[in-house]
Amino acid sequence: MLSPLFKGIKFLQKDGFYYSVREGFTLTIKPPADSYNAIYEWLGLSARDYPDQTARSTPTLGQHDAVPSSQRDLPHDLAEPQRTDAAHAGEVYGQASVSGQLHFRQTGLQRIFTGKLAPTDPEVFGRKRELRLLDEAWEDPRRNVVSITDIGGAGKSALINRWLNERSDGYGGATNVLAWSFTKQGGLGKGGTAEDDFFQYAWQEFFKETSPLSASPQVQAARLAERFQQERSLLILDGVESLLDRYGHFYNPAYAVLLQQLAVDMKGGLCIVLSRPPFDALRNRGNESVLRIDSLELPPAGGIELLRNLGVRGHVAKLEQAVLDYKGHALALTLLGTLLVSQFDGQIHHRAKIRLTEEELLHGDHVRAMIRSHDKALTEPGRALFRLLSLYDRPAPWSSVVALVSASPSLGITDRELGTLVFKLLPTRLLVDNRSAHRTLELHPLVRDYFSEDFSEKDPAAFRMGHGLLFDYFCATTADHPKTVSALQPLYQAIWHGCKAGRHEEALRDVFLARVRRNSEHYSLEKLGAVGCDVSALACFFEQAWTKPAHELSSHHKYIVLSEAGIVLKTTGRTADAVAATTTALALCEAAQDWGNAGSELSDLSSIKRQSNLAEALRLIELSIEYRRRGNDTLRSLATASGRALTIHLMGRTSEAGIEFERIRDNLVQLGLPEGLTDPAAKIEIPVGCSIIVYRICQHWLDMGQAQRAFDLATQWLPQAVARRKRLSIALQHLTLARASQGLGNIQDAGQYFDQAIEHLFESGREDQLLKGLLYRAEYFLFCGDSKKAYEDIKMVGQFQEFEDYGLIQCDTLLLLARLADREGNHMLARRYRTDAADLAERTGYLLRENERSRAI
């Protein structure tokens, strides 16, 4: 007998098969099919013709074009007749809610990828206004960004899938169409991010750029934004709430840089951002460039249409009252409809039997009430499957679900019964079967939240065991040393599951340090620039970000996660968080009287403060020197001493700094690292930290007009940096050679050295050095009379000026802008720039360029 859920839907019927002629079908098989040929015959298909006419599972990107919606009804498994039992029929026939599941294609000048969007039901009700607004924004060249913000389950993803599918015939002539979903189960939490490999994918796979993107997330964002701005582009970012803190600010400021730059100009294209509130990244932008849609509440007519489409019956007034009571929330109404149809013959007056708890009434949480009501109606195997799926923080790979079921006989589900169980649960709309497109099962994040919380509270031991099994699964099924960011993702998943299982030590030692970082190689950072992913991974090891590591970690490993967190947070521009982590790491070292590492943490704190408060930076570095003496580490002591010399040099105490730098150089000679290496190819082992010392010495010489000394020393040290493959060291030596060549009058050589230096600085991820390098090159362009190129470099630096921690960089930028204004004859503007620079120098203690600033008076 046909389930009441499907009444009112047109079905073909033959031999117990029910087949919907609509998209979003569900197929019930009674009795079991004897063979795949019977299914082909019944559906009027040919096994010979089928593979070329239907959607495939996710292939290697670039191999398959997007499949028209009319051809997306059947999963590819039918073309692979390996099993003929009813269980497999249940696996391969499911709810084909695959809107937006287009794979990457490149035809002519178009690049299209929408395969990361979450699957949704293709039927959308009551969205005429929103669809019209999106159409108007797409055609309006003044609109650059559309921000769609509403609570979870309101229908944001369904809306954008519907709109995107309606544009799929050419996408209005857009050259680039990229849609990406960040949706996770509440993100990684505790200050982590969930951006996965978006920047790397967009740069390398989508745009096919061969040049390195950068290890610095903000630089990645700025360069990627410029790439989107070169042609008419449609960029869709869904589930952005996974990247936000409780105040609506991005954990990773790279996304703020990306959106702010796209809000300025999209060259006739459009960026659409979908998020739960709060979302404040675009609040300061004018109404003309940014369109905000802050509510997707269904109107009564749309809600009634949704309920009736689900099979709910009753007087229109009662249907309308239900829509109003549920505040037009799409997911709540969908779950209400499926519950009424499956449990109460679809009559609307039965909704009075669905009672909300006091807490649900207080918060108006109808979604949770509906999920709870569905939970009560589930069988034990069904509830066990939902709990299992709630262990994931993202769509669950089908292979891992099968493995988990096989390893957990206590669930009461066998792998042969699993497909049938999934099929039976599809009508609840709590579960999305996306195996045909991506080989995954998926719960809506609100559904995952509910079952995860329920599972962890009622059976914490089984909850931890399930995460432990998934930790083992992802560790065992991933290559020991993945070579790309995408290939590393299962290991990042393993870390999350391992920490949820309480196996923090294994996750840190055996996965993060040994396989992601590859210990001293720092592979994920140095080679791949996966800074955001590492931030997410490190967040898993904290009970309170970023000051309280998990109690399961040993004292040594607590120090490691704090220290590493401080480094990557500083790289992403999250200075306050970096200071919190580094300060806590320092306290651990002081308690253990580990003076060497304590000195390192103080040196890191000083380097942060050196960009904004030189007096505080000096205090910290002097304390670091004291700790270094206790630790008896000569080379590290010299590195710290060079930090002090640099600090007082920037404070304008150049004579004192010169004496210290000469003493440091002499000590390097005594260590067997002489200044006068006559053979650039000499085989000499250069200890870590020497290159930065040499660079600081050269910067002092250059500021003092000793260009030849700086050129000679950098020339001797560059081959050693290249041999060690340290990108930052290579970059800094090229930067020295560029400035020195300019000072010596070798202008053409200087330009080549500057370009090489900037390229390597982009790769290094050191924002402070990159911004300084860009300003040095802008000064070079100004010297050469090329104001346009000088402004281009200053514009790049300007992407970071909203961060207060770059006070010295901002001061140098103002002075350079003053020189440009003078060249253009706008002396009043130049005077204002120098006045602002003088005020900033007074606040930061940056007195090195006192004479140039004094021209403001």
RAHU-V640518 format. One line per field, one symbol per residue. phi: phi as a letter, one per 20 degrees, with the letter a starting at -180 (. if undefined). A space follows every 10 residues. Layout:
phi=???
This chain:
phi=.fgggdfndf cecalneccf eefmfcdddb fgfeaffffg ffemddffeg gedcfdffef gnecffeggf deedffgfec fdccefffgf fedbfeedgn eeefbccmee dcbcfefffb fffccmdfff ffffgfffee ffedcdddca fgnfofffff ffffffefen lmnffccccb ddgcfmmeml nedceldgff fgfeefelfe fffpeegffg ffffffffff bfccddddmf gfddefenef gdfgfffgff ffffaclneb ddddbffebd fdfeefffec dddebdfffg ffffffffff ofcqfgffff fffffelmef ffffffffff fedclmefff fffeeeffff ffemefffff ffffgfefff ffffffffff fedageggff ffffffecff fmceffefff fgffegffme cdedffeclc dbdggfffgf fffffffebf ffffffffff gfffffedgg cgdcffffgf fffgffffff endffffffe dffedeellf flgfefedme ffffffffgf edecfdccfg ffefgfffff fffffgffff feneffffff ffffffffff feleffffff ffffffffff ebbfffffgf ffffffffff fldfffffff ffffffffff fnefffffff ffffffffff endffefedf egeceeffof ffffffffff fffeneffff ffffffeggf fffeleffff ffffffffff fffeneffff ffffffffgf fgffnefgff ffffffffff fffendffff fffffffffd ffeffdffff ffffffffff fffeneffff ffgfffffff fffenedfdg ffffffe
